[in-house]
Amino acid sequence: MNKILTAALLTTLAVPAIANAEISDSLPSGLGVKHVVTVAAPASKVYASLLKVGRWWSPDHTYSKQAANLSLTARPGGCFCEKLANGGGAIHSTVTRVEPGSLLIMVGGLGPLAGAGVTGAMTWALEPIDPKTTKLTMTYNVGGYLQGGLATMAAPVDKTLGEQVARLKMFAETGKPTAN
């Protein structure tokens, strides 16, 4: 595992309250996390914000420590990728399903899970509550082999993804991923 990413994943960060967050499963062979928030923005704006991942994802949870190096191509086979120094790069996940304005599904092992024998399915579902408000649900289900078991990663994965959901919510509402 990449020690920097593991440390970043385990770092305690102040995260705004999430309307509904849970570790839905935590087993030696898999884990599941779910975060649900209400975003004060139309679903089309939340979706457009989601695709600007380099503007809201925390730089602490990248290899390069620069969120601007992230990109997300919303088409089947598209990439949630990161540019690295000297022409390097990383595929964080691959897009498998796109329904513009309402759904984006990607598969891959994020962060320290990338080097393990696992894969995960991450779903971003957007449901309009009214014309100016959206229910955003992010789920990440991971299965496979990790020395010591995946249950050990459930809490840090939940915390890290909760931070990203909170940053996306803030970005969609204000144009900035944090209150600072």
Secondary structure, DSSP 8 states (H G I E B T S, - for coil): --HHHHHHHHS-------SEEEEEEEETTEEEEEEEEEESS-HHHHHHHHH-HHHHS-GGGSSSS-GGGEEE--STT-EEEEE-GGG-EEEEEEEEEEETTTEEEEE---GGGGGTEEEEEEEEEEEEEETTEEEEEEEEEEEEE-TT-GGGGHHHHHHHHHHHHHHHHHHHHHSSSS--
